[in-house]
């Protein structure tokens, strides 16, 4: 088989705890080779041509994977989840593999683990340990490590639910809270300029299309406004710097509209699951709404730098450069060690 012919090299994200420690009669180095063998079988699916990859994928998931897992367990005395928790670094390298293992398990109990509620998590972990015959005395870190994985996995799902609710909430001028947020956004960016009225052409100075910004929030709802306010409030200096670039006579763009557009980018990446490695690496536990706001800050700040460096001839080329930036972000998210964070800690003026 193809994966058996490839050299067993160390895989990114895998760490060997101690090659001198015996694992049920198998030395750590042999355990390392078995982990690589198991991983190579799965990765082979990705490198084969589409037709062969589909056939190999079906054969691997339906037949070979089960027997390979069984064989390695007989040799090491550890189930696949134990090997993942012991052999991979915390974060995306461990959690993504635990998620794959759980979702593709033949056990209904294990498959259900990715959807378990936080209140039932401890009970579910005990049931998994009982089914897999994992003894705390023999593997004291397993439950703690798997719990962290499950908090990240289920937290990502819950985060999307929260984001979707905020996105579907329309901006309503009759709601005091909505109006206050909008006016706060202006004050954070333009502290020395007072609005002449609620409906005014001045909104164009911070990148809205019309005299009343409420029409610009229709696509992303209150998620768009919440992101813009979060960036302006927590990174005030950076937000004003970005606005100054957006008002450049040659390289300018509509700041608020681009911010809402980048909110849609963050939303689509979250929905597709592309942000899992980022959140698994940067949040030790359940990701919350504020963590998506932080990602938005990164996108706005980096897009502004990207736009200025690219020097597009006009705003008419926005879609082209937006997609180029989007592709760059998606490439970064393929790195198991990815962490899309602002380099500086939040600071407000």
Beta strands, then each sheet from edge to edge (+ up, - down):
strand 1: 22-23
strand 2: 26-27
sheet 1: 1+ 2-
end
